[in-house]
Amino acid sequence: MNKKRKEKFADLLLDIAKYIVTAVLLATWFSDVQNWEWYSYLIPIVVVVTITVGGLLLYKDDDKEKRKKR
């Protein structure tokens, strides 16, 4: 992947992580949270952490390439 595509993909991953957090927060406000099972919390946390780390790694790789060119 070229630099621009990596950067766009990293932006997309971070946006998806934000949308998942927003969806979980809205779901807790508008639903009965006491009936949620433990995995209802664990799955979104794992997904958000994974997506965020992936997006940040893509940014980190892009920064390394920029430093090498200098």
Residue, then its C-alpha position, 0 to 999 in steps of 0.5 A: m500500500n502506498k502512503k496515502r492509502k495507509e493513512k486513509f485506512a488508518d483514519l478509517l480504522l480510528d473512525i470505526a473505533k469511535y463509532i463503536v464506542t459511540a454505539v455502545l455508549l448510546a446502547t447503555w443509555f437507552s437500554d437496560v444495562q443490568n440485563w447485559e451479559w459480561y461479553s456485551y462489554l468485553i467484545p466491544i472493548v476488544v474490538v475497539v482496542t484492536i482497531t485502534v492499535g491497527g490504526l495507530l500502527l499504520y500511522k507509526d509505519d507511515d512516520k517511519e517511512k517519512r523519517k527514512k526519506r529525510 
